Amino acid sequence: MDEPRGDEREGLLFFGRMSAGISHEIKNVLAVISEIAGLFGDLALAAERGRELNPAQLSRLSQKMAEQIKRADNVARRLNRFAHSADEPRRRVDLCEELAFFADRTFRYSERRGFSL
């Protein structure tokens, strides 16, 4: 197999960086959900030992988990959109929407380098 040309290599590097950033976001969401699941487990164990369950606390944890699931769904949707951006080399786009999407995707990289978009 031939080595990719310079522009092809840059495109692959960009795709790799963006995919890595998105997968990092997914891992963050899963870590938060895992933490919440652990708290639910702790509460269940405490209840088995006779501690009364606090409905407000259960409700807050449930709400936080639902928020994280929604966050993960948004990340997956962005990943899908990004992956399918390679399907069509040319197409009409809403420039404002595309710039907002790009700014959202590059936020983590620019922030780590001390830039603000």
C-alpha positions in Angstrom: 0.0 0.0 0.0 1.3 3.4 -0.9 2.1 6.0 1.7 -0.6 8.8 1.9 0.3 12.1 0.3 0.9 15.1 2.6 -2.7 16.4 2.3 -4.1 12.9 2.8 -1.9 12.4 5.9 -3.0 15.7 7.3 -6.6 14.8 6.8 -6.1 11.4 8.5 -4.3 13.1 11.4 -7.1 15.6 11.8 -9.7 12.8 11.8 -7.6 10.9 14.4 -7.3 13.9 16.7 -11.0 14.7 16.5 -12.0 11.1 17.1 -9.6 10.8 20.0 -11.1 14.0 21.5 -14.7 12.7 21.1 -13.8 9.3 22.6 -12.2 11.1 25.5 -15.6 12.9 26.1 -17.4 9.6 26.0 -15.0 8.1 28.6 -15.6 11.2 30.8 -19.4 10.6 30.6 -19.0 6.9 31.4 -16.8 7.7 34.4 -19.4 10.1 35.8 -22.2 7.5 35.2 -20.0 4.8 36.9 -19.5 7.1 39.9 -23.3 7.7 40.2 -23.9 3.9 39.9 -21.4 3.5 42.7 -23.4 6.0 44.9 -26.6 4.1 44.1 -24.9 0.9 45.3 -23.6 2.6 48.4 -27.1 3.8 49.2 -28.6 0.3 48.6 -26.0 -1.2 50.9 -26.8 1.4 53.6 -30.5 0.7 53.2 -29.9 -3.1 53.6 -28.1 -2.2 56.9 -31.1 -0.3 58.1 -30.4 3.3 57.0 -33.5 5.1 55.7 -33.3 6.1 52.0 -33.6 9.8 51.2 -36.0 10.1 48.3 -34.5 13.6 47.4 -31.0 12.2 47.2 -32.2 9.3 45.0 -34.0 11.8 42.8 -30.9 14.0 42.4 -28.7 11.0 41.5 -31.3 9.8 39.0 -31.4 13.3 37.5 -27.6 13.5 37.2 -27.5 10.1 35.5 -30.2 11.2 33.0 -28.2 14.3 32.3 -25.1 12.3 31.6 -27.0 9.9 29.3 -28.3 12.9 27.4 -24.7 14.3 27.3 -23.4 11.0 25.9 -26.2 10.9 23.3 -25.1 14.4 22.1 -21.5 13.3 21.9 -22.4 10.2 19.9 -24.5 12.4 17.6 -21.6 14.7 17.0 -19.3 11.8 16.4 -21.7 10.4 13.9 -22.0 13.7 12.1 -18.2 14.1 12.1 -17.6 10.6 10.8 -20.2 11.1 8.0 -18.6 14.4 7.0 -16.1 12.3 4.9 -19.0 10.7 2.9 -19.4 13.7 0.5 -16.4 15.7 -0.6 -18.6 18.6 -1.7 -22.0 19.7 -0.4 -23.9 22.8 0.5 -23.6 23.7 4.2 -24.9 26.3 6.6 -21.7 28.2 7.3 -22.7 29.4 10.7 -23.8 25.9 11.7 -20.5 24.4 10.5 -18.4 27.0 12.2 -20.3 26.4 15.5 -19.8 22.6 15.1 -16.1 23.1 14.4 -15.6 25.5 17.3 -17.4 23.0 19.6 -15.1 20.1 18.4 -11.9 22.1 18.7 -12.7 23.7 22.1 -10.7 21.2 24.1 -7.6 21.5 21.9 -7.6 25.3 21.9 -8.3 25.5 25.6 -5.3 23.2 26.4 -3.1 25.5 24.3 -4.3 28.7 26.1 -6.6 29.9 23.3 -10.2 30.9 23.6 -12.7 30.6 20.7 
